Amino acid sequence: MSISGYPDAVNELIELLKGLPGVGRRSAERMALAMLDWNPDKLDALGSVLKELPGRVGFCPECGHLSEKDHLCGICASASRDHSTICVVEDPSQVINIEKSALFRGVYHVLGGKLAPLEGKTPENLNIEKLKERVAGGKIREMVLAFSSDVEGRATAIYLAGLFSGSNVKITRLASGLPAGSNISFADPETIAAAFSGRTNV
Amino acid sequence: MAFFLLTFMIKRIKLKDFRNYKHLDIETGNPVNILTGANGQGKTNLLEAVFFVSMLRSFRTSRINDIKNIGSGGFYAAMEVMTGKWAKMLEVEYYGGRKLKIDNAPVVKASEFIREIRTVAFSPDDATIVNGNSSLRRRFLDMFISIMLPGYMSALHVYVTALKSRNTVLKTHGSNKAMLEAYEPMLAESALFIVKQREYHLRLLCENINLILKGFYDSDTVFDIKYKTDVPADLPLVMRKFSNERKKDILRGFTGFGPQLDEIDFYLNGSMMRNYASTGQCRLISLCLKMAEVNILAADSSVDPANIVVLIDDVTGELDEKSRNTFFKIISKAGQAFFTFTEKPSDDFFDNSIEYKVNNGKI
């Protein structure tokens, strides 16, 4: 321990916490100091959760969503889901988010990123082979592409649409435009432009 | 008094570690402001700061690192501006990444931020727009259209990102046709939009410059702009060009056509300025170019003339009296002006101006 700094254990904790997204030095310090106030049982629980994390959490061998290690995820294992409609998303947090709407009754496919050659993300390091396998299985009737509307998201959607254009799968993408329940007065010009070009009959 | 607008744009400028300003906080509550002082004291730096907060770019450098005070980790620049009836605080922070705030609320999109003030900078370096290569004219034009049409900046951004991505794919995955095709519809769509806007705004500029020249000379000096693009006229044609050129693109490792290669050339009385114009002619036309920008902005119905700010860095000195008057008349269409001079000039125009003495990063 340096004369004026934190004890080594606290410093190590701060350094580790700093590696998390959105956490800077100051927040990491506050978190570390807060943990010092926790009772030993709670710290122990945190420690063992962290320790078991890699052993307990894995990826669903079917769709690539997070799952209990070596098991299908709940959605893929469920018989009440429509296994002929598959929604392709970038990462697991989007599955969770779409599930909150409780509207989509199909299954998912998690790519683990989007096509971004500038960052070295190419088809080889996305979960695309498995998607081809699932389509080749012949049970899929519709594929919904749910990507953000930035350059990478659009490129990924076009790439996948091209890849499966020869199959019998109907390929759709989510509408883009005004957020539901929002006030049109607050929409920015690009959103309005997207909403106009995607307008539908009433 | 040349300015009759009661509201003027920039009321206050705050800087931290911006060029040679360690700390600055000044009120600028006057339509005509003059920065005076010896060379190298920071007059142009202050204009640069005003431009940066309005446009999120510098008119002098494309390297953000050049802007921070030497030895500091970044910089901060803020302005309190009148937009309509009340003031807004625009803040730009560059410590590591860029942070934008309007009235303390974070702003994510640059295109939203730059809509607040329309700034036109007159700088001695402007002559390079006329006699330099086409890329400088494209850069000038892109900036101008971005002020007129915030959506243009987004289209450029989409285009550049998709182009870089496709070029990377050409180098690393050239044989993967599907990957190349993934970027082509986006490129085609934004390229067509960019070309259409460039054509339109160049025509506006050209017409306007000819009007301004008539005010300078009574003779029949004719200015012309020739715009050459290899982007075909409509979407199916652009898409076909992509597929026809794909093999060549793979061999050379980059996309061989598009607005990034557009040629823009200026002609004065029929001869190409880049090759044949004198230094004086280049300066004059670059001045006309910026004046035309002010004219067009002031005439645009979506722009409140009070929201136009002109920054004039040492360019009026070489004009004769008649030209100076034309110049002052045009820039009076703006809501506020900042000039740099070594000494306050005697023109009537500056009778009601406020003078700020700049001395080694302090005012």
Interface residues (C-beta under 8 A of the other chain):
Chain A: L115 A116 P117 L118 T122 P123 V151 E152 R154 A155 T156 I158 Y159 G162 L163 D188 P189 E190 A193
Chain B: K109 S111 E112 P150 G151 S154 V158 T161 A162 K164 S165 T168 V169 T172 H173 N176 A178 M179 E181 A182 Y183 P185 M186
